[in-house]
C-alpha cells in the first residue's frame, strides 16, 4: 500500500546484530517497528545481563501484541532461540554441536 513501510527491513526493528547476538524478526512489520524488537533483545542482554532466550522471550511476549511477531536469534556463544507469539512460524536451525530444530507449530518441550 502507498506509504506502508512495514515490509521494509529497518535496522533495530526487524534486524540487528552486535557483539552479543544477531536477531532477525518476522511478522507484522508495523508491530515489529513499534516494538524495536531486534534491538530490544540485544539491549536486554547488554544492559540487564539476561540470556538470549530470556531476552527474546520477553520481547516477543511482552513487547509486541499477540499474533504479530516471531524471531530467530543467535548469541555470540552459539545459543539459538526462535520464539513467536503467532499460531505458528516456519523455522529451522542447526548448530555446530549437532543440535537441529525444524518446526512450524509450538514445540512441546518449550
CNS distance restraints for C-alpha pairs under 8 A (distance, minus, plus):
assign (resid   5 and name CA) (resid  29 and name CA) 7.65 0.50 0.50
assign (resid   5 and name CA) (resid  30 and name CA) 7.57 0.50 0.50
assign (resid   6 and name CA) (resid  28 and name CA) 6.97 0.50 0.50
assign (resid   6 and name CA) (resid  29 and name CA) 3.95 0.50 0.50
assign (resid   6 and name CA) (resid  30 and name CA) 4.86 0.50 0.50
assign (resid   6 and name CA) (resid  33 and name CA) 7.36 0.50 0.50
assign (resid   7 and name CA) (resid  29 and name CA) 5.68 0.50 0.50
assign (resid   8 and name CA) (resid  29 and name CA) 7.78 0.50 0.50
assign (resid   9 and name CA) (resid  13 and name CA) 7.82 0.50 0.50
assign (resid   9 and name CA) (resid  14 and name CA) 6.29 0.50 0.50
assign (resid   9 and name CA) (resid  15 and name CA) 6.86 0.50 0.50
assign (resid  10 and name CA) (resid  14 and name CA) 5.99 0.50 0.50
assign (resid  10 and name CA) (resid  15 and name CA) 6.46 0.50 0.50
assign (resid  10 and name CA) (resid  33 and name CA) 7.61 0.50 0.50
assign (resid  11 and name CA) (resid  15 and name CA) 4.97 0.50 0.50
assign (resid  11 and name CA) (resid  16 and name CA) 5.66 0.50 0.50
assign (resid  12 and name CA) (resid  16 and name CA) 5.11 0.50 0.50
assign (resid  12 and name CA) (resid  36 and name CA) 5.77 0.50 0.50
assign (resid  12 and name CA) (resid  37 and name CA) 7.11 0.50 0.50
assign (resid  12 and name CA) (resid  38 and name CA) 5.46 0.50 0.50
assign (resid  12 and name CA) (resid  39 and name CA) 4.60 0.50 0.50
assign (resid  12 and name CA) (resid  40 and name CA) 7.92 0.50 0.50
assign (resid  13 and name CA) (resid  25 and name CA) 7.91 0.50 0.50
assign (resid  13 and name CA) (resid  32 and name CA) 5.76 0.50 0.50
assign (resid  13 and name CA) (resid  33 and name CA) 4.77 0.50 0.50
assign (resid  13 and name CA) (resid  34 and name CA) 7.61 0.50 0.50
assign (resid  13 and name CA) (resid  35 and name CA) 7.03 0.50 0.50
assign (resid  13 and name CA) (resid  36 and name CA) 4.03 0.50 0.50
assign (resid  13 and name CA) (resid  37 and name CA) 5.22 0.50 0.50
assign (resid  13 and name CA) (resid  38 and name CA) 5.31 0.50 0.50
assign (resid  13 and name CA) (resid  39 and name CA) 6.36 0.50 0.50
assign (resid  14 and name CA) (resid  23 and name CA) 7.54 0.50 0.50
assign (resid  14 and name CA) (resid  24 and name CA) 5.60 0.50 0.50
assign (resid  14 and name CA) (resid  25 and name CA) 4.65 0.50 0.50
assign (resid  14 and name CA) (resid  26 and name CA) 6.92 0.50 0.50
assign (resid  14 and name CA) (resid  29 and name CA) 7.73 0.50 0.50
assign (resid  14 and name CA) (resid  32 and name CA) 6.12 0.50 0.50
assign (resid  14 and name CA) (resid  33 and name CA) 6.92 0.50 0.50
assign (resid  14 and name CA) (resid  36 and name CA) 7.13 0.50 0.50
assign (resid  14 and name CA) (resid  37 and name CA) 6.23 0.50 0.50
assign (resid  14 and name CA) (resid  38 and name CA) 5.35 0.50 0.50
assign (resid  15 and name CA) (resid  22 and name CA) 7.80 0.50 0.50
assign (resid  15 and name CA) (resid  23 and name CA) 5.72 0.50 0.50
assign (resid  15 and name CA) (resid  24 and name CA) 4.73 0.50 0.50
assign (resid  15 and name CA) (resid  25 and name CA) 6.44 0.50 0.50
assign (resid  15 and name CA) (resid  38 and name CA) 5.57 0.50 0.50
assign (resid  15 and name CA) (resid  39 and name CA) 7.66 0.50 0.50
assign (resid  16 and name CA) (resid  22 and name CA) 5.79 0.50 0.50
assign (resid  16 and name CA) (resid  23 and name CA) 5.32 0.50 0.50
assign (resid  16 and name CA) (resid  24 and name CA) 6.79 0.50 0.50
assign (resid  16 and name CA) (resid  38 and name CA) 5.37 0.50 0.50
assign (resid  16 and name CA) (resid  39 and name CA) 5.81 0.50 0.50
assign (resid  16 and name CA) (resid  42 and name CA) 7.92 0.50 0.50
assign (resid  17 and name CA) (resid  21 and name CA) 5.63 0.50 0.50
assign (resid  17 and name CA) (resid  22 and name CA) 4.05 0.50 0.50
assign (resid  17 and name CA) (resid  23 and name CA) 6.18 0.50 0.50
assign (resid  17 and name CA) (resid  39 and name CA) 7.97 0.50 0.50
assign (resid  17 and name CA) (resid  42 and name CA) 7.68 0.50 0.50
assign (resid  18 and name CA) (resid  22 and name CA) 6.49 0.50 0.50
assign (resid  18 and name CA) (resid  42 and name CA) 7.46 0.50 0.50
assign (resid  19 and name CA) (resid  76 and name CA) 6.62 0.50 0.50
assign (resid  20 and name CA) (resid  42 and name CA) 6.85 0.50 0.50
assign (resid  20 and name CA) (resid  45 and name CA) 7.43 0.50 0.50
assign (resid  20 and name CA) (resid  46 and name CA) 7.46 0.50 0.50
assign (resid  20 and name CA) (resid  75 and name CA) 5.74 0.50 0.50
assign (resid  20 and name CA) (resid  76 and name CA) 5.16 0.50 0.50
assign (resid  21 and name CA) (resid  42 and name CA) 6.36 0.50 0.50
assign (resid  21 and name CA) (resid  52 and name CA) 7.59 0.50 0.50
assign (resid  21 and name CA) (resid  73 and name CA) 6.91 0.50 0.50
assign (resid  21 and name CA) (resid  74 and name CA) 5.50 0.50 0.50
assign (resid  21 and name CA) (resid  75 and name CA) 4.09 0.50 0.50
assign (resid  21 and name CA) (resid  76 and name CA) 5.41 0.50 0.50
assign (resid  22 and name CA) (resid  42 and name CA) 7.91 0.50 0.50
assign (resid  22 and name CA) (resid  73 and name CA) 5.59 0.50 0.50
assign (resid  22 and name CA) (resid  74 and name CA) 5.36 0.50 0.50
assign (resid  22 and name CA) (resid  75 and name CA) 6.45 0.50 0.50
assign (resid  22 and name CA) (resid  76 and name CA) 7.99 0.50 0.50
assign (resid  23 and name CA) (resid  38 and name CA) 5.38 0.50 0.50
assign (resid  23 and name CA) (resid  39 and name CA) 7.94 0.50 0.50
assign (resid  23 and name CA) (resid  41 and name CA) 7.66 0.50 0.50
assign (resid  23 and name CA) (resid  71 and name CA) 6.89 0.50 0.50
assign (resid  23 and name CA) (resid  72 and name CA) 5.89 0.50 0.50
assign (resid  23 and name CA) (resid  73 and name CA) 4.33 0.50 0.50
assign (resid  23 and name CA) (resid  74 and name CA) 6.63 0.50 0.50
assign (resid  24 and name CA) (resid  38 and name CA) 6.49 0.50 0.50
assign (resid  24 and name CA) (resid  71 and name CA) 5.58 0.50 0.50
assign (resid  24 and name CA) (resid  72 and name CA) 5.43 0.50 0.50
assign (resid  24 and name CA) (resid  73 and name CA) 6.38 0.50 0.50
assign (resid  25 and name CA) (resid  32 and name CA) 7.43 0.50 0.50
assign (resid  25 and name CA) (resid  37 and name CA) 7.23 0.50 0.50
assign (resid  25 and name CA) (resid  38 and name CA) 6.60 0.50 0.50
assign (resid  25 and name CA) (resid  69 and name CA) 6.88 0.50 0.50
assign (resid  25 and name CA) (resid  70 and name CA) 5.73 0.50 0.50
assign (resid  25 and name CA) (resid  71 and name CA) 4.11 0.50 0.50
assign (resid  25 and name CA) (resid  72 and name CA) 6.43 0.50 0.50
assign (resid  26 and name CA) (resid  32 and name CA) 7.85 0.50 0.50
assign (resid  26 and name CA) (resid  69 and name CA) 5.79 0.50 0.50
assign (resid  26 and name CA) (resid  70 and name CA) 5.37 0.50 0.50
assign (resid  26 and name CA) (resid  71 and name CA) 5.93 0.50 0.50
assign (resid  27 and name CA) (resid  32 and name CA) 7.35 0.50 0.50
assign (resid  27 and name CA) (resid  68 and name CA) 5.40 0.50 0.50
assign (resid  27 and name CA) (resid  69 and name CA) 4.51 0.50 0.50
assign (resid  27 and name CA) (resid  70 and name CA) 6.20 0.50 0.50
assign (resid  28 and name CA) (resid  32 and name CA) 6.40 0.50 0.50
assign (resid  28 and name CA) (resid  68 and name CA) 5.14 0.50 0.50
assign (resid  28 and name CA) (resid  69 and name CA) 6.33 0.50 0.50
assign (resid  29 and name CA) (resid  33 and name CA) 6.03 0.50 0.50
assign (resid  30 and name CA) (resid  34 and name CA) 6.13 0.50 0.50
assign (resid  31 and name CA) (resid  35 and name CA) 6.00 0.50 0.50
assign (resid  31 and name CA) (resid  64 and name CA) 6.36 0.50 0.50
assign (resid  31 and name CA) (resid  65 and name CA) 7.26 0.50 0.50
assign (resid  31 and name CA) (resid  68 and name CA) 6.53 0.50 0.50
assign (resid  31 and name CA) (resid  69 and name CA) 7.58 0.50 0.50
assign (resid  32 and name CA) (resid  36 and name CA) 5.90 0.50 0.50
assign (resid  32 and name CA) (resid  37 and name CA) 5.57 0.50 0.50
assign (resid  32 and name CA) (resid  64 and name CA) 7.27 0.50 0.50
assign (resid  32 and name CA) (resid  68 and name CA) 7.75 0.50 0.50
assign (resid  32 and name CA) (resid  69 and name CA) 6.82 0.50 0.50
assign (resid  33 and name CA) (resid  37 and name CA) 7.08 0.50 0.50
assign (resid  35 and name CA) (resid  40 and name CA) 7.85 0.50 0.50
assign (resid  35 and name CA) (resid  63 and name CA) 5.94 0.50 0.50
assign (resid  35 and name CA) (resid  64 and name CA) 6.03 0.50 0.50
assign (resid  36 and name CA) (resid  40 and name CA) 6.01 0.50 0.50
assign (resid  37 and name CA) (resid  41 and name CA) 6.53 0.50 0.50
assign (resid  37 and name CA) (resid  59 and name CA) 6.42 0.50 0.50
assign (resid  37 and name CA) (resid  60 and name CA) 7.64 0.50 0.50
assign (resid  37 and name CA) (resid  63 and name CA) 7.41 0.50 0.50
assign (resid  37 and name CA) (resid  64 and name CA) 7.97 0.50 0.50
assign (resid  38 and name CA) (resid  42 and name CA) 6.85 0.50 0.50
assign (resid  39 and name CA) (resid  43 and name CA) 6.05 0.50 0.50
assign (resid  40 and name CA) (resid  44 and name CA) 6.06 0.50 0.50
assign (resid  40 and name CA) (resid  55 and name CA) 7.94 0.50 0.50
assign (resid  40 and name CA) (resid  59 and name CA) 6.83 0.50 0.50
assign (resid  41 and name CA) (resid  45 and name CA) 6.49 0.50 0.50
assign (resid  41 and name CA) (resid  52 and name CA) 7.26 0.50 0.50
assign (resid  41 and name CA) (resid  55 and name CA) 5.13 0.50 0.50
assign (resid  41 and name CA) (resid  56 and name CA) 5.40 0.50 0.50
assign (resid  41 and name CA) (resid  59 and name CA) 6.44 0.50 0.50
assign (resid  42 and name CA) (resid  46 and name CA) 6.09 0.50 0.50
assign (resid  42 and name CA) (resid  52 and name CA) 7.97 0.50 0.50
assign (resid  42 and name CA) (resid  55 and name CA) 7.61 0.50 0.50
assign (resid  43 and name CA) (resid  47 and name CA) 5.76 0.50 0.50
assign (resid  43 and name CA) (resid  48 and name CA) 7.65 0.50 0.50
assign (resid  44 and name CA) (resid  48 and name CA) 5.16 0.50 0.50
assign (resid  44 and name CA) (resid  49 and name CA) 6.66 0.50 0.50
assign (resid  44 and name CA) (resid  50 and name CA) 6.36 0.50 0.50
assign (resid  44 and name CA) (resid  55 and name CA) 5.69 0.50 0.50
assign (resid  45 and name CA) (resid  49 and name CA) 4.75 0.50 0.50
assign (resid  45 and name CA) (resid  50 and name CA) 4.88 0.50 0.50
assign (resid  45 and name CA) (resid  51 and name CA) 6.11 0.50 0.50
assign (resid  45 and name CA) (resid  52 and name CA) 6.53 0.50 0.50
assign (resid  45 and name CA) (resid  55 and name CA) 6.35 0.50 0.50
assign (resid  46 and name CA) (resid  50 and name CA) 7.80 0.50 0.50
assign (resid  50 and name CA) (resid  54 and name CA) 6.14 0.50 0.50
assign (resid  50 and name CA) (resid  55 and name CA) 6.18 0.50 0.50
assign (resid  51 and name CA) (resid  55 and name CA) 6.12 0.50 0.50
assign (resid  52 and name CA) (resid  56 and name CA) 5.98 0.50 0.50
assign (resid  52 and name CA) (resid  73 and name CA) 7.53 0.50 0.50
assign (resid  52 and name CA) (resid  74 and name CA) 7.52 0.50 0.50
assign (resid  52 and name CA) (resid  75 and name CA) 6.30 0.50 0.50
assign (resid  52 and name CA) (resid  79 and name CA) 7.16 0.50 0.50
assign (resid  52 and name CA) (resid  80 and name CA) 7.75 0.50 0.50
assign (resid  52 and name CA) (resid  81 and name CA) 7.29 0.50 0.50
assign (resid  53 and name CA) (resid  57 and name CA) 6.02 0.50 0.50
assign (resid  53 and name CA) (resid  79 and name CA) 7.98 0.50 0.50
assign (resid  53 and name CA) (resid  80 and name CA) 7.61 0.50 0.50
assign (resid  53 and name CA) (resid  81 and name CA) 5.76 0.50 0.50
assign (resid  54 and name CA) (resid  58 and name CA) 6.12 0.50 0.50
assign (resid  55 and name CA) (resid  59 and name CA) 6.26 0.50 0.50
assign (resid  56 and name CA) (resid  60 and name CA) 6.14 0.50 0.50
assign (resid  56 and name CA) (resid  71 and name CA) 7.86 0.50 0.50
assign (resid  56 and name CA) (resid  73 and name CA) 7.57 0.50 0.50
assign (resid  56 and name CA) (resid  81 and name CA) 7.46 0.50 0.50
assign (resid  56 and name CA) (resid  83 and name CA) 6.82 0.50 0.50
assign (resid  57 and name CA) (resid  61 and name CA) 5.95 0.50 0.50
assign (resid  57 and name CA) (resid  83 and name CA) 6.11 0.50 0.50
assign (resid  58 and name CA) (resid  62 and name CA) 5.43 0.50 0.50
assign (resid  58 and name CA) (resid  63 and name CA) 6.92 0.50 0.50
assign (resid  59 and name CA) (resid  63 and name CA) 4.55 0.50 0.50
assign (resid  59 and name CA) (resid  64 and name CA) 6.88 0.50 0.50
assign (resid  60 and name CA) (resid  64 and name CA) 5.88 0.50 0.50
assign (resid  60 and name CA) (resid  69 and name CA) 6.61 0.50 0.50
assign (resid  60 and name CA) (resid  70 and name CA) 6.88 0.50 0.50
assign (resid  60 and name CA) (resid  83 and name CA) 6.84 0.50 0.50
assign (resid  60 and name CA) (resid  84 and name CA) 6.24 0.50 0.50
assign (resid  60 and name CA) (resid  85 and name CA) 6.35 0.50 0.50
assign (resid  61 and name CA) (resid  65 and name CA) 7.75 0.50 0.50
assign (resid  61 and name CA) (resid  66 and name CA) 7.22 0.50 0.50
assign (resid  61 and name CA) (resid  84 and name CA) 7.96 0.50 0.50
assign (resid  61 and name CA) (resid  85 and name CA) 6.54 0.50 0.50
assign (resid  64 and name CA) (resid  68 and name CA) 6.88 0.50 0.50
assign (resid  64 and name CA) (resid  69 and name CA) 7.13 0.50 0.50
assign (resid  66 and name CA) (resid  85 and name CA) 5.47 0.50 0.50
assign (resid  66 and name CA) (resid  86 and name CA) 6.69 0.50 0.50
assign (resid  67 and name CA) (resid  85 and name CA) 5.20 0.50 0.50
assign (resid  67 and name CA) (resid  86 and name CA) 4.09 0.50 0.50
assign (resid  67 and name CA) (resid  87 and name CA) 6.98 0.50 0.50
assign (resid  68 and name CA) (resid  85 and name CA) 6.57 0.50 0.50
assign (resid  68 and name CA) (resid  86 and name CA) 6.15 0.50 0.50
assign (resid  69 and name CA) (resid  84 and name CA) 5.77 0.50 0.50
assign (resid  69 and name CA) (resid  85 and name CA) 5.89 0.50 0.50
assign (resid  69 and name CA) (resid  86 and name CA) 6.49 0.50 0.50
assign (resid  70 and name CA) (resid  82 and name CA) 7.06 0.50 0.50
assign (resid  70 and name CA) (resid  83 and name CA) 5.73 0.50 0.50
assign (resid  70 and name CA) (resid  84 and name CA) 3.79 0.50 0.50
assign (resid  70 and name CA) (resid  85 and name CA) 6.30 0.50 0.50
assign (resid  70 and name CA) (resid  86 and name CA) 7.10 0.50 0.50
assign (resid  70 and name CA) (resid  89 and name CA) 6.84 0.50 0.50
assign (resid  71 and name CA) (resid  82 and name CA) 5.43 0.50 0.50
assign (resid  71 and name CA) (resid  83 and name CA) 5.90 0.50 0.50
assign (resid  71 and name CA) (resid  84 and name CA) 6.35 0.50 0.50
assign (resid  72 and name CA) (resid  80 and name CA) 7.42 0.50 0.50
assign (resid  72 and name CA) (resid  81 and name CA) 6.02 0.50 0.50
assign (resid  72 and name CA) (resid  82 and name CA) 4.50 0.50 0.50
assign (resid  72 and name CA) (resid  83 and name CA) 7.18 0.50 0.50
assign (resid  72 and name CA) (resid  91 and name CA) 7.86 0.50 0.50
assign (resid  73 and name CA) (resid  80 and name CA) 5.75 0.50 0.50
assign (resid  73 and name CA) (resid  81 and name CA) 5.46 0.50 0.50
assign (resid  73 and name CA) (resid  82 and name CA) 6.37 0.50 0.50
assign (resid  74 and name CA) (resid  78 and name CA) 6.08 0.50 0.50
assign (resid  74 and name CA) (resid  79 and name CA) 5.58 0.50 0.50
assign (resid  74 and name CA) (resid  80 and name CA) 4.56 0.50 0.50
assign (resid  74 and name CA) (resid  81 and name CA) 6.66 0.50 0.50
assign (resid  75 and name CA) (resid  79 and name CA) 5.11 0.50 0.50
assign (resid  75 and name CA) (resid  80 and name CA) 6.57 0.50 0.50
assign (resid  78 and name CA) (resid  95 and name CA) 7.28 0.50 0.50
assign (resid  80 and name CA) (resid  93 and name CA) 7.73 0.50 0.50
assign (resid  82 and name CA) (resid  91 and name CA) 7.39 0.50 0.50
assign (resid  84 and name CA) (resid  88 and name CA) 7.41 0.50 0.50
assign (resid  84 and name CA) (resid  89 and name CA) 6.85 0.50 0.50
assign (resid  87 and name CA) (resid 105 and name CA) 6.90 0.50 0.50
assign (resid  87 and name CA) (resid 106 and name CA) 7.81 0.50 0.50
assign (resid  88 and name CA) (resid 104 and name CA) 5.24 0.50 0.50
assign (resid  88 and name CA) (resid 105 and name CA) 4.51 0.50 0.50
assign (resid  88 and name CA) (resid 106 and name CA) 6.47 0.50 0.50
assign (resid  89 and name CA) (resid 103 and name CA) 7.37 0.50 0.50
assign (resid  89 and name CA) (resid 104 and name CA) 4.87 0.50 0.50
assign (resid  89 and name CA) (resid 105 and name CA) 6.42 0.50 0.50
assign (resid  90 and name CA) (resid 102 and name CA) 7.92 0.50 0.50
assign (resid  90 and name CA) (resid 103 and name CA) 5.95 0.50 0.50
assign (resid  90 and name CA) (resid 104 and name CA) 4.46 0.50 0.50
assign (resid  90 and name CA) (resid 105 and name CA) 7.82 0.50 0.50
assign (resid  91 and name CA) (resid 101 and name CA) 7.92 0.50 0.50
assign (resid  91 and name CA) (resid 102 and name CA) 5.88 0.50 0.50
assign (resid  91 and name CA) (resid 103 and name CA) 5.46 0.50 0.50
assign (resid  91 and name CA) (resid 104 and name CA) 6.33 0.50 0.50
assign (resid  92 and name CA) (resid 100 and name CA) 7.38 0.50 0.50
assign (resid  92 and name CA) (resid 101 and name CA) 5.34 0.50 0.50
assign (resid  92 and name CA) (resid 102 and name CA) 4.26 0.50 0.50
assign (resid  92 and name CA) (resid 103 and name CA) 6.34 0.50 0.50
assign (resid  93 and name CA) (resid 100 and name CA) 5.51 0.50 0.50
assign (resid  93 and name CA) (resid 101 and name CA) 5.39 0.50 0.50
assign (resid  93 and name CA) (resid 102 and name CA) 6.68 0.50 0.50
assign (resid  94 and name CA) (resid  98 and name CA) 6.81 0.50 0.50
assign (resid  94 and name CA) (resid  99 and name CA) 5.64 0.50 0.50
assign (resid  94 and name CA) (resid 100 and name CA) 4.18 0.50 0.50
assign (resid  94 and name CA) (resid 101 and name CA) 6.57 0.50 0.50
assign (resid  95 and name CA) (resid  99 and name CA) 5.32 0.50 0.50
assign (resid  95 and name CA) (resid 100 and name CA) 6.42 0.50 0.50
assign (resid 103 and name CA) (resid 107 and name CA) 7.48 0.50 0.50
assign (resid 106 and name CA) (resid 110 and name CA) 7.62 0.50 0.50
